[in-house]
Amino acid sequence: MSSILDDQLRLMALKQYGLIKSIKTPDISYADLKLILKNTENETIKELAAEKLLKETGIYDLYEVDLKFILKNIENETIKQLATEKLQYLKAHPRLGWSGYLARAHRK
């Protein structure tokens, strides 16, 4: 319950600052970009958030579910292509993705 409230408070703060301005902030967090992407109806804002997620977030920081969400909810073909490429890379290199990260963490 508290995480839902935290997300709502963060989203309110981002909206008050301005979603586009927030997205363009160099140090916006991955969690904030996902929050904006999943909670806005404005296509331009969705595209900006998705593009920043795909271009500035490491391949290992994006989950398969996030990439599929972007593919399903974004109309921009360039952004879809970026998401598809990252998804294909993760599927081709499963040991490098999230499951690989967990496996490596448990080996130590």
Backbone torsions as a table, in degrees:
resi	resn	phi	psi	omega
1	MET	NA	-43.1	-177.3
2	SER	-66.6	-30.4	178.9
3	SER	-68.7	-34.0	176.7
4	ILE	-65.9	-43.0	178.0
5	LEU	-65.6	-39.9	176.8
6	ASP	-60.1	-44.7	178.7
7	ASP	-62.3	-42.3	179.5
8	GLN	-64.2	-41.0	178.7
9	LEU	-66.5	-42.7	177.9
10	ARG	-62.4	-42.7	179.8
11	LEU	-64.1	-41.1	177.6
12	MET	-61.6	-41.7	179.5
13	ALA	-65.9	-41.4	178.2
14	LEU	-64.0	-41.3	178.6
15	LYS	-65.2	-39.9	-179.7
16	GLN	-65.4	-37.7	178.2
17	TYR	-72.7	-29.4	-177.6
18	GLY	112.5	119.9	-174.5
19	LEU	-63.3	-44.6	-179.3
20	ILE	-65.5	-43.2	178.3
21	LYS	-62.4	-39.6	178.2
22	SER	-63.3	-45.3	-179.4
23	ILE	-61.3	-38.9	-177.9
24	LYS	-77.0	-9.3	177.1
25	THR	-65.9	127.9	-175.9
26	PRO	-60.3	-30.0	-175.8
27	ASP	-105.3	24.3	176.5
28	ILE	-64.3	141.1	-176.3
29	SER	-80.6	157.7	175.2
30	TYR	-58.3	-41.8	-179.5
31	ALA	-63.5	-39.8	178.8
32	ASP	-67.3	-39.7	177.4
33	LEU	-62.7	-43.2	177.3
34	LYS	-62.9	-40.5	179.9
35	LEU	-61.6	-45.6	178.4
36	ILE	-63.1	-47.3	-178.3
37	LEU	-57.7	-41.6	-174.9
38	LYS	-84.9	-11.3	-173.8
39	ASN	-123.4	22.2	176.8
40	THR	-128.2	149.8	177.6
41	GLU	-100.2	-14.2	-177.2
42	ASN	-72.4	118.1	-176.0
43	GLU	-62.7	-37.7	-179.9
44	THR	-63.7	-44.3	179.8
45	ILE	-66.5	-41.4	176.9
46	LYS	-58.7	-45.6	-179.0
47	GLU	-64.4	-41.8	178.9
48	LEU	-62.6	-44.3	-179.8
49	ALA	-65.9	-44.2	-179.9
50	ALA	-64.1	-43.1	179.9
51	GLU	-62.1	-43.8	179.7
52	LYS	-66.2	-40.1	176.9
53	LEU	-59.0	-46.0	-175.6
54	LEU	-72.4	-36.4	-175.5
55	LYS	-86.3	-31.2	-172.0
56	GLU	-111.7	-3.9	179.4
57	THR	-102.0	135.8	179.0
58	GLY	-61.1	151.7	-178.1
59	ILE	-57.6	-31.8	-176.9
60	TYR	-82.8	-9.5	179.8
61	ASP	-89.0	-14.5	-179.9
62	LEU	-97.8	130.3	176.9
63	TYR	-85.8	156.3	178.0
64	GLU	-57.3	-39.3	-179.4
65	VAL	-63.6	-35.5	177.2
66	ASP	-66.4	-43.0	179.5
67	LEU	-64.3	-41.5	178.0
68	LYS	-65.5	-37.1	176.8
69	PHE	-61.4	-45.0	178.6
70	ILE	-61.4	-45.4	179.7
71	LEU	-61.0	-37.3	-177.3
72	LYS	-75.9	-33.3	-169.1
73	ASN	-108.8	-2.4	-178.6
74	ILE	-114.2	135.1	-178.7
75	GLU	-91.7	-22.4	-176.4
76	ASN	-64.3	121.9	-175.4
77	GLU	-67.4	-34.7	179.1
78	THR	-64.8	-43.3	179.0
79	ILE	-66.9	-40.4	177.3
80	LYS	-61.2	-39.3	179.5
81	GLN	-64.3	-43.8	177.2
82	LEU	-60.1	-44.9	-179.9
83	ALA	-64.4	-41.4	179.3
84	THR	-62.8	-43.6	179.3
85	GLU	-61.7	-44.6	179.6
86	LYS	-66.4	-39.4	178.7
87	LEU	-64.6	-43.5	178.0
88	GLN	-63.0	-39.6	179.0
89	TYR	-62.9	-45.8	179.3
90	LEU	-62.7	-39.4	180.0
91	LYS	-70.4	-33.5	-179.8
92	ALA	-76.6	-23.9	-178.2
93	HIS	-126.9	64.6	-174.5
94	PRO	-61.1	-28.0	-179.7
95	ARG	-71.0	-16.6	178.8
96	LEU	-92.5	-16.1	-177.4
97	GLY	-81.1	-162.2	-175.7
98	TRP	-61.0	-42.8	-179.6
99	SER	-65.3	-36.1	176.0
100	GLY	-65.6	-39.5	177.0
101	TYR	-59.8	-45.6	-180.0
102	LEU	-64.0	-41.7	179.4
103	ALA	-62.8	-43.2	178.6
104	ARG	-65.0	-37.2	-179.6
105	ALA	-65.4	-34.9	-178.5
106	HIS	-79.7	-18.5	178.9
107	ARG	-72.5	-27.0	-174.2
108	LYS	-72.3	NA	NA
